[in-house]
Structure formats: structure tokens, C-alpha cells
Amino acid sequence: MDTTAAPRPGQAWNHMIVIGRGANRVCVIDRRDTRQCLKFMLPPAQRTRVGLRQRLARWRAQRKPARDENHAELRAWLQLSARIPAEDLAPHLATVLGMFRTVYGQALCCQRVTLPEGGDAPSLYALLFEAPRYPAATLCAAVSVFEQWLLRHRIPLFDLNAGNLLVLPDGDGVRLVCVDAKSVVAGKEIVPFSRWVGALGRRKIRRRAERLRARIRAALPDTGAPASAP
């Protein structure tokens, strides 16, 4: 494998099939159990160029691996699962199974989010800009349900990234499932007032949800043709 090539979904990475990737991590199907996926920290040459704040975060993670994104996501899961029953988390948050050691390094193991026929659930981003399948009203309704779930359980998930929200059929509509909740413990605020003050946190969630609904409406005109990705 060319260590400088950035892995893309559908490609092989260390003999495992890629199903997603971010700026710093790659998510692959676990060959031992295909109901699971493994998230690895990418080697520096395969990471996306980022701004100063994220470069500093990478530098801190290199000096202390417990600060990396896998550990942040694990901390977020442990924090949420300690106070919210599993049956309330499961509809909207992918289950984290723990940190595993593999021949390719340490990986965060999670349950895969799959469609009824077995394929991987598409991201909201893909349904907006790559392969639209649902009208804007259906996706906006799912965002509203997800927003109320966050508010009801006091979950400070302020990073409503369309790439981290997978979409599953649910009755006559769809349901959003978050596959990366690390922002619950690793947000962008220097002083996290939104986590400390409940009213500020609720207001921020509502703003983020409304911004996401606006993005959906802008991306899916009445013709159903996808808009250009930003």
C-alpha cells in the first residue's frame, strides 16, 4: 500500500475495506466480525490539511496519545452511557465497544450502522450532495427528532456534522444516527460555557439544528437535483 495515498470509502486500507474517513482517522470493516467497524488514527502522511487549531490538537495527541480522537470518542461514550440507558442511546448513537489492539495499531471498535439489507447506511452529507434519495422535508423532520433527543437527554453534541450523521429508514421517515460523538468532550470552545450552563447549551443545540435544516433545504431544491458541495 502507498502510505502517502489517502484511503477512500470502498478502497482497501491495510487489507480492510474503508467505509469512512475524516481528517485524522479512517473507519474500516472489522474482518473478525463484520457487524463491527474499527477506527484507526491515520499516519501523518495520510491526514487532511487542517488549520492552526487542529494542528495544535494533533501535536498534543502525538505527545500524549490519550488526547487523540479515538480516546475522546471513547470518553464521550463512557460519559453518556453512564447516565443514559442503553435503550435511549441506541436509536441515535452508534455503540462504542472499546479500544482494541490490532496488528495495525490501536483502534476504536464500534458497531456498524447498516441498512436492513445489510449495506452501510449513507451519511446525511452523501444524501445531500452525492446521491439524494429523500426530500428535504423528510430529512429536516429527522433533524428535529434528533435535536429533541439531544435536548431531552442533555447531550452537549454541538458539532452536527452531516458526514457524521448516518441516515436509516424508520417507518414512513428516516432516523439519524451519530457515529462520532467526540465533540461531547472535545469541543472547540476554549472556555466551555455551553457545557457548564444548561440554557446556553440548549440554545447552541437549537442553533446548530436550525443551521443543519437550512443546509438541507438549500442542498435539495424541489427538483431533487443535488446542489454543489460547499
VENMOGI-V868430 format. One record per helix or strand. SS is the DSSP state (h for helix, s for strand). FROM is the first residue (numbers start at 0). LEN is the number of residues. If there is no record, write none. Layout:
SS,FROM,LEN / SS,FROM,LEN
This chain:
s,11,2 / s,15,6 / s,24,5 / s,35,6 / h,43,3 / h,51,12 / h,64,3 / h,68,15 / h,85,4 / s,92,1 / s,95,7 / s,104,7 / s,113,1 / s,119,1 / s,122,1 / h,123,6 / h,135,17 / h,161,3 / s,164,6 / s,172,6 / h,181,3 / h,192,4 / h,197,22 / s,219,1 / s,225,1
